[in-house]
Amino acid sequence: MPDKRDRTGAPDAQQETPPAAVAVPPEIGDDEVAALTQTTLHSTARLISRQTLTQSGNAVFRVQLADGRNVAVRMNRRDGAFGFTRHNLDVLRTLGLPVPQVLASGAVPQGGGFIILEWVPGHDLQHELAQMSEAQMTLLAQTVTDYQRRVASLPQSNGFGWAPIGRHATSARWTDLFGAPSNEVPADDAPALDHIRARLRAVRRAVEPYFAALQPTCFLDDLTIKNVLVEHGVLCGIIDLDFVCYGDPLMAIGTTLAHIAADVGHAGEFYGEELIRCAAPSPDALRAIHFYNALWTTGFLSAAEAAGHVARAKELLPLADSALRLAEAS
């Protein structure tokens, strides 16, 4: 998978000093959250619930306030965290996207930044797909496709990659996001992952002409089966929009397919098929979608093997093979 910059709103920190010499920032706890909501919203926190499913690197809390409001508090120890989130949300709201309102944001005395938003009901799509009808999946796919087309109408960047809306990404070419190309051929007795990667490299070579023709179009790369909040099959809102991506909007479909295969299974396949139907990609673009799918699935497989999760890796290996077969046949 691409080496994306941190989604906290600040660039990746440089590790120039030995870890032992780096001061460990204090952990973000309920007391700090309660003090923050009292200071910024002038209301006492009655119940604070840490959200454990976040993969953004942020500490995220649901807070029920004494005045009856429910809010989301996102915090990070990095200076400049969420520095562009309010701007991004304001722009997306003008496009008609259902994004949360920002109630407060800024720096915290202990270091880093915070943003407090209205609480959006619902659950990540990955937890709802299995209960949704095909009609609901079709409507959601049409809606997400429409949102991406609205975002694509924003001015292009002069570079490719991740940036706040209106700022310029830093990669000269779309293909640069996927690392340096390689023609390495694994030995016959090499591990299965090495052979998967070799096939992935071959598919990448096939899609390079498509990549070379791309413009740095704005899109929401994290609009997959996460950050799309749904309740009883109905879209409630979209969240975690600290950055956008400039490049190929179809990457969001490919990564969605990978997440569906890895985290939902057959029950979610129709939604992925509908996303492709709504996008109506050319043959070359469809092959790129399958490349993105295979790239992300291979990333999941690699991470599982590195973590020693043998059973999970065993589940993911045939999924990576299937994604590659689709790309190879396109």
SVG drawing of the C-alpha trace seen along z (x, -y; Angstrom):
<svg xmlns="http://www.w3.org/2000/svg" viewBox="-34 -28 54 53">
<polyline fill="none" stroke="black" stroke-width="0.4" points="0.0,0.0 1.1,-3.6 3.1,-5.2 0.5,-7.8 1.2,-10.8 -0.3,-10.8 -4.0,-11.6 -3.8,-13.8 -3.4,-17.0 0.4,-17.2 3.3,-15.7 5.0,-12.5 7.3,-13.3 11.0,-12.9 12.8,-10.3 16.2,-11.9 16.9,-11.3 17.1,-7.9 13.8,-6.7 15.2,-6.7 15.9,-10.5 12.4,-11.3 10.0,-12.5 6.9,-10.3 3.8,-12.5 1.1,-12.0 -1.7,-9.6 -5.0,-11.2 -7.5,-10.3 -11.0,-11.0 -10.1,-13.8 -8.4,-15.8 -11.4,-15.2 -13.8,-16.4 -11.8,-19.5 -11.6,-20.3 -15.4,-20.0 -16.0,-22.1 -13.7,-24.8 -14.7,-24.9 -18.4,-24.0 -19.2,-25.2 -21.0,-21.9 -20.1,-19.1 -19.3,-15.7 -21.7,-13.1 -20.4,-10.1 -17.1,-9.6 -16.7,-6.6 -13.4,-6.0 -13.9,-4.7 -11.7,-1.6 -12.1,-1.0 -10.3,-4.0 -7.2,-3.3 -6.3,-7.0 -3.8,-7.3 -6.1,-9.7 -7.8,-9.3 -11.5,-9.5 -14.2,-9.8 -18.0,-10.0 -19.0,-12.5 -22.5,-12.9 -22.9,-16.4 -25.1,-17.6 -26.9,-19.9 -28.1,-16.8 -25.7,-17.0 -23.6,-14.2 -20.2,-15.2 -17.2,-13.5 -13.8,-14.6 -10.8,-13.8 -7.3,-14.4 -3.7,-13.9 -0.4,-14.8 1.1,-16.1 1.4,-19.9 -0.8,-21.1 -3.1,-18.1 -6.5,-18.8 -5.1,-22.1 -7.0,-21.7 -10.0,-19.6 -12.4,-22.5 -11.5,-24.0 -12.0,-20.6 -15.4,-20.1 -16.5,-23.6 -15.6,-23.0 -17.3,-19.6 -20.4,-21.0 -20.7,-23.6 -20.7,-20.7 -23.7,-19.2 -21.9,-16.3 -23.2,-15.2 -20.2,-16.1 -20.4,-16.9 -20.3,-20.5 -17.2,-21.6 -18.0,-22.9 -14.5,-23.7 -10.8,-23.1 -7.4,-24.2 -4.3,-23.2 -4.1,-21.6 -1.7,-22.6 -0.3,-19.1 0.7,-19.3 -1.0,-18.5 -4.4,-19.5 -8.1,-18.7 -11.3,-19.0 -14.8,-18.6 -17.6,-17.8 -21.3,-17.0 -21.8,-13.3 -23.0,-11.5 -25.2,-8.5 -24.8,-5.2 -22.1,-2.6 -19.2,-2.1 -20.6,-0.5 -18.7,2.6 -20.9,3.5 -24.1,2.8 -23.6,4.3 -24.6,7.8 -28.1,6.5 -28.7,4.3 -30.9,5.1 -29.6,4.9 -31.8,1.9 -30.2,0.1 -26.7,1.0 -27.5,-0.3 -28.8,-3.6 -25.7,-4.0 -23.4,-3.2 -25.1,-5.8 -24.9,-8.3 -21.2,-7.7 -20.5,-7.9 -22.3,-11.3 -20.3,-12.6 -17.0,-11.6 -18.1,-13.4 -18.8,-16.5 -15.4,-16.4 -13.8,-15.8 -15.2,-19.2 -12.9,-21.0 -9.7,-22.5 -7.0,-20.0 -3.7,-20.0 -0.3,-20.5 0.9,-17.2 -0.4,-13.8 -1.0,-12.4 -2.5,-13.5 -3.1,-17.1 -5.8,-19.4 -8.3,-20.7 -6.8,-23.5 -3.2,-22.7 -0.8,-21.0 0.3,-17.4 3.9,-16.7 4.4,-13.7 5.1,-14.5 3.4,-11.3 0.6,-9.1 2.7,-6.0 5.2,-7.5 2.7,-6.8 3.2,-3.1 7.0,-3.0 9.8,-2.3 9.0,0.3 10.9,3.6 11.4,6.5 12.5,8.9 11.6,12.5 11.2,14.8 12.7,18.2 10.4,21.1 10.5,22.1 10.0,18.6 7.1,17.9 3.7,17.5 3.7,13.8 6.8,13.2 5.0,14.7 1.9,12.6 4.1,9.5 5.7,10.5 2.3,10.8 1.3,7.5 4.4,5.9 3.5,7.3 0.0,5.8 1.5,2.5 3.6,2.5 0.5,3.1 -1.4,0.1 1.5,-2.4 0.2,-3.9 -3.1,-4.5 -1.4,-6.1 0.7,-8.3 -2.5,-9.8 -4.1,-10.7 -4.7,-14.2 -4.4,-15.1 -8.2,-15.0 -9.5,-15.5 -11.3,-12.6 -12.0,-11.1 -9.8,-8.0 -11.1,-6.9 -14.7,-6.7 -14.7,-2.9 -16.6,-0.7 -15.2,-2.8 -16.0,-6.4 -19.3,-6.0 -21.9,-5.9 -25.1,-3.9 -28.0,-3.0 -30.7,-0.6 -29.4,-0.8 -29.6,-4.6 -26.6,-6.9 -26.2,-9.1 -23.0,-10.9 -19.3,-10.7 -16.4,-11.3 -12.6,-11.5 -11.8,-14.0 -8.5,-15.5 -7.1,-15.0 -8.2,-14.4 -6.2,-12.7 -5.3,-14.0 -5.0,-11.4 -7.3,-8.6 -10.7,-8.6 -11.2,-5.0 -8.6,-4.0 -11.4,-4.5 -13.4,-1.7 -10.4,0.6 -9.7,0.2 -13.4,0.6 -13.3,4.0 -10.3,5.0 -11.9,4.1 -15.2,5.8 -13.3,9.1 -11.2,8.9 -13.7,7.7 -17.2,8.5 -17.1,11.3 -19.8,12.4 -22.5,10.4 -20.9,7.1 -19.9,8.1 -23.0,6.6 -22.1,3.2 -18.7,3.3 -20.2,4.4 -22.6,1.5 -19.8,-0.9 -18.1,0.3 -21.4,0.2 -21.9,-3.4 -18.4,-4.4 -18.7,-2.8 -14.9,-2.5 -13.1,-1.9 -11.3,1.4 -8.0,-0.2 -9.6,-1.9 -11.3,1.3 -7.9,3.0 -6.6,0.2 -9.4,0.8 -8.5,4.4 -4.8,3.4 -5.7,1.2 -7.8,4.0 -4.9,6.4 -2.4,3.9 -4.5,3.3 -5.3,7.0 -1.6,7.8 -0.9,5.2 -3.4,6.8 -1.7,10.2 1.8,8.8 0.7,7.1 -0.9,10.3 2.2,12.4 4.4,9.8 2.3,9.8 2.3,13.6 -1.4,13.9 -1.2,17.2 -4.9,17.9 -5.7,14.4 -2.9,14.7 -4.3,18.0 -7.7,16.3 -6.2,13.4 -3.9,15.4 -6.7,16.6 -8.3,13.1 -5.1,11.6 -4.9,14.3 -8.5,13.6 -7.9,9.9 -4.9,10.5 -6.7,12.9 -9.3,10.1 -6.5,7.6 -4.6,10.1 -7.7,10.9 -8.7,7.3"/>
</svg>
